[in-house]
Amino acid sequence: MNRVLLALLMNLSIVSTCYGQADIQNNYNGGYLEGRSFAGQDLKQAKFYKANLRGANFSGANLRGASFFAASMRNVNLQKTRLEDSELSNADLRGAKMDQAVLERAYLTAAKLKGVTIVGADFTEVIINDEQKKYLCTLASGTNKTTKRETRKTLGC
């Protein structure tokens, strides 16, 4: 029995070393997850505080209530994700693909958004500063297929 427990603990240690924090609790705070695929996964309320997620793929994932505060998310794929009530403040989202994402009530204050794609994204009740809003309005187009809302209207353009 002790050998089985030791083997399990060693395996968790390997997972923790490879991915920052053990996947069991969806706690990836500070993790090095560059290029990792989370496509289609249920990651409600997952924590990615200051994680390196450059080039990661979250397409189609359920990220409701997830925290990406100050995460490095350049060129991340967030297409068709559910990001309601998520925390993306201070995240580096430059070059992120956010087409058809649902971001209702998400926090995007001070997030870096240069070069993002937002065709059909839903920004209903998003917390965002005026400068970011003006920038996103220059990119906004399309209608979200899930919520049936026009991107420009959800941003208040």
C-alpha positions as CSV (number, residue, x, y, z in Angstrom):
1,M,0.0,0.0,0.0
2,N,2.8,2.4,0.8
3,R,4.4,1.8,-2.5
4,V,1.2,2.6,-4.3
5,L,0.8,5.8,-2.4
6,L,4.4,6.8,-3.0
7,A,4.0,6.1,-6.8
8,L,0.9,8.2,-6.9
9,L,2.7,11.1,-5.1
10,M,5.6,10.8,-7.4
11,N,3.3,10.9,-10.4
12,L,1.6,14.1,-9.1
13,S,5.0,15.6,-8.5
14,I,5.9,15.0,-12.2
15,V,2.6,16.5,-13.4
16,S,3.2,19.5,-11.1
17,T,6.7,19.9,-12.4
18,C,5.7,19.7,-16.1
19,Y,2.6,21.9,-15.9
20,G,3.2,24.2,-13.0
21,Q,0.5,22.9,-10.6
22,A,-1.3,19.6,-10.4
23,D,-4.1,19.4,-12.9
24,I,-6.4,17.7,-10.4
25,Q,-7.8,21.0,-9.0
26,N,-7.5,23.1,-12.2
27,N,-4.9,25.3,-10.4
28,Y,-2.3,26.3,-12.9
29,N,-1.1,29.5,-11.1
30,G,2.4,30.4,-12.4
31,G,2.6,27.4,-14.6
32,Y,4.6,27.1,-17.8
33,L,1.9,26.0,-20.2
34,E,3.2,27.4,-23.5
35,G,1.5,25.8,-26.5
36,R,-0.5,23.4,-24.4
37,S,-4.0,22.3,-25.6
38,F,-7.0,22.7,-23.4
39,A,-9.4,22.6,-26.4
40,G,-12.9,21.6,-25.4
41,Q,-12.1,21.1,-21.8
42,D,-14.3,22.0,-18.8
43,L,-12.2,24.4,-16.8
44,K,-14.8,26.3,-14.9
45,Q,-13.2,28.5,-12.2
46,A,-9.7,27.3,-13.2
47,K,-6.8,29.5,-11.9
48,F,-4.1,30.7,-14.3
49,Y,-2.7,33.6,-12.3
50,K,0.6,34.8,-13.9
51,A,0.8,31.6,-16.0
52,N,2.7,31.4,-19.3
53,L,0.0,30.4,-21.8
54,R,1.6,31.7,-25.0
55,G,0.2,29.9,-28.0
56,A,-2.1,27.7,-25.9
57,N,-5.3,26.4,-27.4
58,F,-8.5,26.8,-25.4
59,S,-10.9,26.6,-28.4
60,G,-14.3,25.5,-27.4
61,A,-13.4,25.3,-23.7
62,N,-15.7,26.2,-20.8
63,L,-13.8,28.8,-18.9
64,R,-16.6,30.4,-16.9
65,G,-15.3,32.1,-13.8
66,A,-11.7,31.3,-14.7
67,S,-8.9,33.6,-13.6
68,F,-6.2,34.7,-16.0
69,F,-5.0,37.7,-14.0
70,A,-1.7,38.9,-15.4
71,A,-1.2,35.8,-17.5
72,S,1.0,35.8,-20.6
73,M,-1.5,34.8,-23.3
74,R,0.0,36.0,-26.6
75,N,-1.4,34.3,-29.6
76,V,-3.7,32.1,-27.5
77,N,-6.7,30.5,-29.2
78,L,-9.9,31.5,-27.4
79,Q,-12.2,30.9,-30.3
80,K,-15.7,29.7,-29.3
81,T,-14.8,29.7,-25.6
82,R,-17.2,30.4,-22.7
83,L,-15.5,33.1,-20.6
84,E,-18.5,34.5,-18.7
85,D,-17.5,36.1,-15.3
86,S,-13.8,35.4,-16.0
87,E,-10.9,37.5,-14.8
88,L,-8.6,38.7,-17.6
89,S,-7.3,41.9,-16.1
90,N,-3.7,42.7,-16.8
91,A,-3.4,39.7,-19.1
92,D,-1.2,39.9,-22.2
93,L,-3.7,38.9,-24.9
94,R,-1.8,40.4,-27.9
95,G,-2.6,38.4,-31.0
96,A,-5.2,36.3,-29.3
97,K,-8.0,34.7,-31.5
98,M,-11.2,35.5,-29.6
99,D,-13.7,34.9,-32.5
100,Q,-17.1,33.7,-31.3
101,A,-16.1,33.8,-27.6
102,V,-18.7,34.7,-25.0
103,L,-17.2,37.1,-22.5
104,E,-20.2,38.3,-20.6
105,R,-19.3,40.1,-17.4
106,A,-15.6,39.4,-17.9
107,Y,-13.0,41.7,-16.5
108,L,-10.6,43.0,-19.1
109,T,-9.2,46.0,-17.3
110,A,-5.6,46.8,-18.4
111,A,-5.4,43.7,-20.6
112,K,-3.2,44.1,-23.6
113,L,-5.4,43.6,-26.7
114,K,-3.4,44.7,-29.7
115,G,-3.8,42.4,-32.7
116,V,-6.7,40.3,-31.3
117,T,-9.4,39.0,-33.5
118,I,-13.0,39.3,-32.2
119,V,-15.3,38.4,-35.1
120,G,-18.6,37.4,-33.5
121,A,-17.4,37.8,-29.9
122,D,-19.9,38.8,-27.2
123,F,-18.7,41.5,-24.8
124,T,-22.0,42.1,-23.0
125,E,-21.4,43.9,-19.6
126,V,-17.6,43.4,-19.9
127,I,-15.6,45.6,-17.6
128,I,-13.1,47.4,-19.9
129,N,-11.6,50.9,-20.0
130,D,-12.5,53.4,-22.6
131,E,-9.3,53.2,-24.5
132,Q,-9.6,49.4,-24.9
133,K,-13.2,49.8,-25.9
134,K,-12.4,52.3,-28.6
135,Y,-9.7,50.0,-30.0
136,L,-12.0,46.9,-30.0
137,C,-14.7,48.9,-31.7
138,T,-12.3,49.4,-34.7
139,L,-12.1,45.6,-35.0
140,A,-15.7,44.6,-34.1
141,S,-17.8,42.8,-36.6
142,G,-20.1,39.8,-36.8
143,T,-22.7,38.1,-34.6
144,N,-22.2,35.6,-31.9
145,K,-23.7,32.3,-33.0
146,T,-24.5,31.2,-29.4
147,T,-26.0,34.4,-28.0
148,K,-27.2,35.9,-31.3
149,R,-25.7,39.3,-30.3
150,E,-23.8,41.6,-32.6
151,T,-20.2,42.2,-31.5
152,R,-20.4,46.0,-32.1
153,K,-23.6,46.3,-30.0
154,T,-22.2,44.3,-27.1
155,L,-19.3,46.7,-26.9
156,G,-21.6,49.7,-27.2
157,C,-19.8,51.0,-30.3
